[in-house]
């Protein structure tokens, strides 16, 4: 079994609102640092620039149900599934990201990935709780 870590952040908003915002690819640059340079819709696909070239980001879960799993396709064609859930707790919610350590990834790189994901979750919380959203969750 591979090593994994669950990274979490509580958010003082209902799960439906959090999922609608976080599950909209157009909103990713507001809270996901790796996509801060932008993401664009092209031919029905969401593409982001990366040092490797364009990567595709595609949500594959039921966003309305809080399942924000997303598949990232690298320029090489390799795909990675990121499992991400928004759990309902009445007026609040809990964002949970399941981070797996891929074979060949050093402990140092895994720790850096975990820190980056945790920071993204904290940014998501800040953006939502402070009302700093620039794009409507209905976009």
DAWOLIN-V868580 format. One record per backbone hydrogen bond with DSSP energy under -1.0 kcal/mol. NH is the residue of the N-H (numbers start at 1). CO is the residue of the C=O. Records with the same first field share a line. If there is no record, write none. Layout:
NH=CO / CO
//
This chain:
5=99
7=97
9=95
11=93
13=11
18=14
19=15
20=16
21=17
22=18
23=19
24=21
27=24
28=25
30=27
31=28
32=28
35=32
36=33
38=35
40=47
42=45
45=42
47=40
48=55
53=50
55=48
56=73
57=46
58=71
60=69
61=69
63=61
65=62
66=63
67=62
68=84
70=82
71=58
72=80
73=56
74=78
77=74
80=72
82=70
85=96
86=66
87=94
89=92
92=89
93=11
94=87
95=9
96=85
97=7
98=83
99=5
101=3
105=102
110=106
111=107
112=108
113=109
114=110
115=111
116=112
117=113
118=114
119=115
120=116
121=117
122=118
123=119
124=120
125=121
126=122
127=123
128=124
129=125
130=126
132=127
139=136
//
